[in-house]
């Protein structure tokens, strides 16, 4: 099982998009996606478990908002070192 990690894509040094991978089996793919607030999409596995959060507007999404979503989904909040790539961008 893969651990949670954050990936940030930059364009000319500015955040373009980000993806928070949630724990999942390596071969697991998204079966459906739901809007979870401005600039946030949640990907779900076929069995309904959340497997990732797409951050489509990093400039609009704060770490507080992201942590609130994680808690609603039943996950622990991001630790400062996990959020660092998004904050640095």
ABEGO torsion letter per residue (X at the ends): XBBBBBBBBBBGGBBABBBBBBBBBAABBBABBBBAEBGBBBBBBAAGBBABBBBABAAABBAAAAAAAAAAAGBBBBBAAAAAAAAAX
